[in-house]
Amino acid sequence: GCRPVVLFFYAFTLFVRFSYHAYACLFLTVPDEGTRLSPRSQGHPMIIRHALMLLMLSSLTLVASCERVTADESSSTSVQIDGSSTVATLTGAIATEFFAAHPEYSVSTSISGTGGGFKRFVRGDTDISNASRPIKASELELAESNGVGFIELPIALDGITFAVHPDNDWVDRLTVEELFAIFGQGSEVRTWADLRDGWPDDEIALYVPGKDSGTFDFFKEVVFTEGQLPRDDASITVSESDNTLVRGITDDKNALGYFGFAYYLGNRDKLRSVPIVNSEGDPIKPSLETIASGEYAPFSRPLYIYVNAQNAENDSVRTFVDYYLDNAKRLSSVAGYAPLTDGQYELVKGLWRARTAGTVWLDASGGHVHAPIDEVYAR
C-alpha cells in the first residue's frame, strides 16, 4: 500500500542530506578553535540543519501512517513507540535512517509525554517508551503487577532550558530559589519587579509543560521539595506541545518558559536562553558543552529509552535498538542533544547485550537519583 510512497520519501530525504553534506564539504569552512561565529554566519547551516530535522520527522509521520494502515502485520516486523516529545526528536532522526536501511520493518511513534508513554508501556501496549526522566516508583509497581519487564537505556543528555523573548534585556541570570519564587504555589511574585529591584513592573507570563511531561516532573523534583506544589493560575499557559510553549514566548516580551534544549536550539533566533546559577555560584548558559560537562546544573539530565524485555527478542525491536545505540552518538547533536561519552555508550550497549532488566535510577525511598551517569552505574 503506502510503503512505496514512504520509501520514495526516504530516498528523497537521504538525497537532500547527501547534497547538504556535499555542499558543506565544498563550501563551508571550519572555524579555527576559539573563533566566535556571528548569528549571520551560523544562520545558513543552522536553517538547513533544522529543515533536515523537519524532513526526517515528516518521514517518521509517514512511517507511523503506514503502520496504522498495516496494523495486522506481525509484531516481529513492527516497532511501537510512545512517550516524551523531547526524546522524540532523536528517536525520529534514528527511525528515519533505520527505515531507509531496513525497509522490511515499520516503526510507529506517538508523542503523549513521558508520563503518558509510561501509562501505555507498563500495560505492555508499546515496545519502547521515550522518556526524559527515569521511571517512577508507582510506574515500576504497575509494570511489575502487569508482568512487564523492561531494559532501561540512557541515550543522550539534555538541559532544561529557560527562555525569554529576545527583547527581554533585564533577566541576566536566575537562581533555583528565584525559580521557586516564580513558579511556586502561594508565591507573591507576579511581576518582574517582585523578583528583583530595578526590573520592570510588568506581569510575568509563564509557559510550562503539561503534567504528563517528563520535563515538568524533572523541573518539579529539582526546584520543589516534597509537599510543595507549582502554581496553577490564569497567568500560566500549560501545554504538552513544546512548540506551543516556544510560540507563546516568541509572542510575549514578558514571557518565561522552559523545555528541552533542542527546542531552544531550533528557535534561538527568536528566543534568548537565561543563565542558571549553579551550585558553585556561576551563571551558566545551556549549550551542548555545558550540558555534557555537567556545568549546567542542576538542569542537565539524561534521556532514556525503555525497552519491553519480553519483546526485546522480536526481530524488529532487537534490530531497531541495535541500530539506535550504534547511531545515537552521531545523531544526538543533530537532534539538539549532547551525546554520552564513548565509555558511557559502551556501558549502555553492555546493558542491552546482557538484557539487564530494571532501573538503577530509583533510590531506596523510591525517589529519583540525581547524579552523573558514571556515578549511578558505579554504585
C-alpha positions in Angstrom: 0.0 0.0 0.0 1.8 3.1 1.3 5.3 1.5 1.6 6.5 2.6 -1.9 5.5 6.2 -1.1 7.4 6.1 2.2 10.4 4.5 0.5 10.4 7.3 -2.1 10.2 9.9 0.7 13.1 8.3 2.5 15.1 8.2 -0.7 14.4 11.9 -1.2 15.4 12.7 2.4 18.7 10.9 2.0 19.3 12.6 -1.3 18.8 16.0 0.4 21.0 15.1 3.3 23.8 13.8 1.0 23.5 17.0 -1.1 23.8 19.2 2.1 26.9 17.2 3.3 28.5 17.6 -0.1 27.7 21.4 0.0 29.2 21.5 3.5 32.4 19.8 2.4 32.9 22.0 -0.6 31.8 25.5 0.6 31.6 25.6 4.4 34.9 26.3 6.3 35.5 25.0 9.8 36.4 28.0 12.0 39.6 28.0 14.0 39.4 27.0 17.6 38.2 29.9 19.7 36.6 31.7 16.7 33.3 33.3 17.6 30.7 32.9 14.9 28.1 35.7 14.3 24.4 34.7 14.1 24.5 35.5 10.4 27.5 33.2 9.8 25.7 30.4 11.7 22.3 31.0 10.2 22.6 29.3 6.8 23.9 25.9 8.1 21.5 26.0 11.0 18.5 26.7 8.8 19.5 23.8 6.6 20.1 21.5 9.6 16.7 22.2 11.1 14.9 21.9 7.8 16.5 18.4 7.5 15.2 17.6 11.0 11.7 18.6 9.9 12.0 16.5 6.9 13.1 13.5 9.0 10.2 13.9 11.4 7.8 14.2 8.5 9.2 10.9 7.2 8.5 9.4 10.6 4.9 10.6 10.4 4.6 8.8 7.1 6.0 5.6 8.7 3.5 5.9 11.5 0.7 6.3 9.0 1.9 3.3 7.1 2.0 1.3 10.3 -1.6 2.2 11.1 -2.7 1.0 7.6 -0.8 -2.3 8.1 -1.7 -2.9 11.7 -2.3 -6.6 11.1 1.4 -7.1 10.4 3.2 -9.5 12.7 4.8 -7.8 15.8 8.1 -9.3 14.6 8.2 -6.7 11.8 6.9 -3.6 13.6 8.1 -1.4 16.5 5.6 0.6 18.6 7.0 3.7 20.4 5.3 6.3 22.6 6.4 8.9 25.2 8.5 12.0 25.5 8.3 14.8 23.0 11.9 15.7 24.0 13.3 12.3 23.1 11.1 12.0 20.0 13.4 14.4 18.1 16.3 11.9 18.5 14.2 8.8 18.1 12.6 10.3 15.0 16.0 11.0 13.4 17.2 7.5 14.1 13.9 5.9 12.9 14.2 7.8 9.6 17.6 6.3 8.9 16.6 2.9 10.3 13.7 2.6 7.9 15.8 3.5 4.9 18.3 0.8 5.9 15.7 -1.7 7.0 12.5 -1.2 4.9 11.3 -4.7 5.9 10.4 -3.2 9.3 7.9 -0.5 10.3 8.2 2.0 13.1 5.2 3.7 14.7 5.8 6.6 17.0 3.3 8.6 19.1 4.0 11.6 21.4 2.0 11.6 24.6 4.7 12.9 27.1 6.9 10.8 29.3 4.1 10.0 31.8 1.6 9.3 29.0 4.1 7.0 27.3 4.7 5.1 30.6 1.0 4.6 31.1 0.9 2.6 27.9 4.3 0.9 28.4 3.6 -0.5 31.8 0.4 -2.2 30.3 2.5 -3.8 27.6 1.0 -1.7 24.9 4.3 -0.5 23.4 7.7 -1.9 22.6 9.7 1.2 23.5 9.0 4.2 25.7 10.8 7.5 25.1 11.5 9.2 28.5 13.0 12.5 29.6 13.1 11.3 33.2 13.5 7.8 34.8 10.6 5.6 35.5 8.7 6.4 38.8 8.3 4.0 41.7 4.5 4.0 41.0 5.1 3.2 37.3 7.5 0.5 38.3 4.9 -1.1 40.6 2.3 -1.1 37.8 4.8 -2.7 35.4 5.6 -5.4 37.9 1.9 -6.1 38.6 1.3 -6.4 34.9 4.2 -8.7 34.3 6.0 -6.2 32.1 9.8 -6.2 32.4 12.0 -3.6 30.9 15.6 -2.6 29.9 16.5 0.9 30.8 18.9 2.6 28.4 20.3 6.2 28.7 20.9 7.5 25.2 21.9 11.2 25.4 22.0 14.3 27.6 19.6 17.3 27.7 19.5 20.5 29.6 16.1 22.0 30.6 16.3 25.5 29.1 14.7 28.6 30.5 13.9 31.0 27.7 12.6 34.6 27.4 11.8 36.9 24.5 14.9 38.5 22.8 13.7 42.0 23.8 13.8 41.0 27.5 17.2 42.6 28.3 16.9 42.6 32.1 16.9 38.9 33.1 20.7 38.3 33.2 20.5 35.1 35.3 18.2 33.2 37.6 18.8 31.1 40.7 16.9 28.0 41.7 15.5 30.0 44.6 14.2 32.6 42.2 12.6 29.9 40.0 10.8 28.6 43.1 9.6 32.1 43.8 8.3 32.5 40.3 6.7 29.1 39.8 5.8 28.1 43.4 2.2 27.8 44.6 1.4 30.6 47.0 4.2 32.8 45.6 3.5 36.5 45.7 5.8 37.1 42.7 3.6 38.2 39.8 5.8 40.9 38.1 9.5 41.1 37.3 9.8 43.9 39.9 8.5 41.5 42.6 11.5 39.3 41.8 14.3 41.9 41.7 14.6 45.6 42.3 15.0 47.6 39.1 13.2 45.1 36.9 10.0 46.2 35.1 6.7 46.3 36.9 5.1 44.0 34.3 3.4 40.7 34.9 5.3 37.6 34.1 3.5 35.3 31.6 4.6 31.7 32.3 4.7 28.9 29.7 5.2 25.4 31.2 4.9 21.8 30.0 1.9 19.6 30.9 1.8 17.3 33.9 2.4 14.2 31.7 5.7 15.8 30.6 9.0 14.3 32.0 10.4 17.9 31.7 7.7 19.1 34.1 8.5 16.2 36.5 12.2 16.8 36.4 11.8 20.6 37.0 9.5 19.9 39.9 11.9 17.5 41.6 14.8 20.0 41.2 13.0 23.1 42.3 10.4 21.9 44.9 10.8 19.8 48.0 8.3 17.2 48.9 4.8 18.6 49.5 5.5 21.8 47.6 3.4 22.4 44.5 3.8 24.6 41.4 1.5 27.4 40.6 -1.7 26.8 38.6 -3.4 30.1 37.9 -4.5 32.2 35.0 -1.0 33.6 34.3 0.3 30.2 33.3 -0.1 28.6 29.9 0.3 24.8 30.1 0.9 22.6 27.0 2.2 19.1 26.2 3.5 20.6 23.0 6.9 22.2 23.3 6.3 24.1 20.1 3.3 25.8 21.6 5.4 26.9 24.5 8.0 28.3 22.1 5.4 30.2 20.1 4.0 31.7 23.3 7.4 33.1 24.4 8.2 34.5 21.0 5.0 36.4 21.0 5.3 38.0 24.5 8.1 40.2 25.8 7.3 39.4 29.4 7.1 35.6 28.9 9.2 33.0 30.6 9.1 29.2 30.0 11.1 26.1 29.9 11.6 23.0 27.6 14.3 20.7 26.3 17.4 22.3 24.8 16.7 21.1 21.3 13.5 23.3 21.1 15.6 26.3 22.2 18.3 25.5 19.7 15.9 25.2 16.8 14.4 28.6 17.7 17.4 30.5 19.1 16.9 33.3 16.6 13.5 34.0 18.3 14.4 33.2 21.9 17.1 34.1 24.5 18.2 31.4 27.0 18.7 32.5 30.6 21.8 31.5 32.5 21.1 29.5 35.6 23.3 29.9 38.7 24.8 26.5 39.6 26.0 25.2 43.0 29.3 26.9 42.5 27.6 30.3 42.2 28.4 30.6 38.5 25.7 31.7 36.0 25.8 29.1 33.2 24.1 29.2 29.8 22.9 25.9 28.4 25.0 24.6 25.5 26.0 21.1 24.3 29.3 21.6 26.0 28.0 22.8 29.4 25.3 20.1 29.4 27.8 17.4 28.7 30.3 18.6 31.3 27.6 18.9 34.0 28.3 22.7 34.5 24.7 23.4 33.6 23.5 22.2 36.9 21.1 21.3 38.3 19.1 21.1 35.0 21.3 18.8 33.0 19.7 15.3 32.7 19.9 12.0 30.9 17.4 11.0 28.3 16.3 7.4 28.0 14.5 4.7 26.0 12.8 1.9 27.9 12.5 -1.4 26.0 9.9 -4.1 26.8 12.1 -7.0 27.9 9.6 -9.6 26.7 9.6 -8.0 23.2 13.4 -7.5 23.1 14.0 -10.6 21.0 11.4 -9.7 18.3 13.4 -9.2 15.2 12.1 -5.7 14.7 12.8 -4.5 18.2 16.2 -6.1 18.5 17.3 -4.7 15.2 16.0 -1.2 15.9 17.6 -0.9 19.3 20.9 -2.2 17.9 20.7 0.5 15.3 19.6 3.1 17.8 22.7 2.5 20.1 25.1 2.3 17.2 23.9 5.7 15.9 22.8 7.7 19.0 26.2 9.4 19.4 26.3 10.7 15.8 22.6 11.8 15.7 22.3 13.3 19.2 24.0 16.6 18.4 22.0 16.8 15.1 18.8 16.4 17.1 20.0 19.1 19.6 21.3 17.0 22.5 24.7 16.2 24.0 25.9 12.7 23.3 27.2 10.4 26.0 30.9 9.7 26.2 32.2 6.7 24.2 32.7 4.8 27.5 29.1 5.5 28.5 27.7 4.3 25.2 29.8 1.1 25.6 28.3 0.7 29.1 24.8 1.1 27.7 25.4 -1.3 24.9 26.6 -3.8 27.5 23.3 -3.4 29.4 21.4 -4.0 26.2 23.5 -7.1 25.2 23.0 -8.6 28.6 19.3 -7.6 28.6 19.8 -6.1 32.0 16.3 -5.6 33.4 15.1 -3.0 35.9 16.1 0.5 36.9 19.1 2.0 38.8 17.7 5.5 38.9 15.5 5.0 42.0 16.9 5.2 45.5 15.8 3.1 48.5 13.0 5.5 49.3 11.6 5.4 45.7 12.8 8.8 44.7 14.9 9.6 41.6 18.6 9.6 41.8 20.2 12.9 40.6 23.8 12.1 39.8 26.1 11.7 36.8 25.7 8.5 34.8 29.1 7.1 35.7 28.3 7.5 39.4 24.9 5.9 39.1 26.2 2.8 37.3 29.2 2.5 39.6 27.0 2.0 42.7 
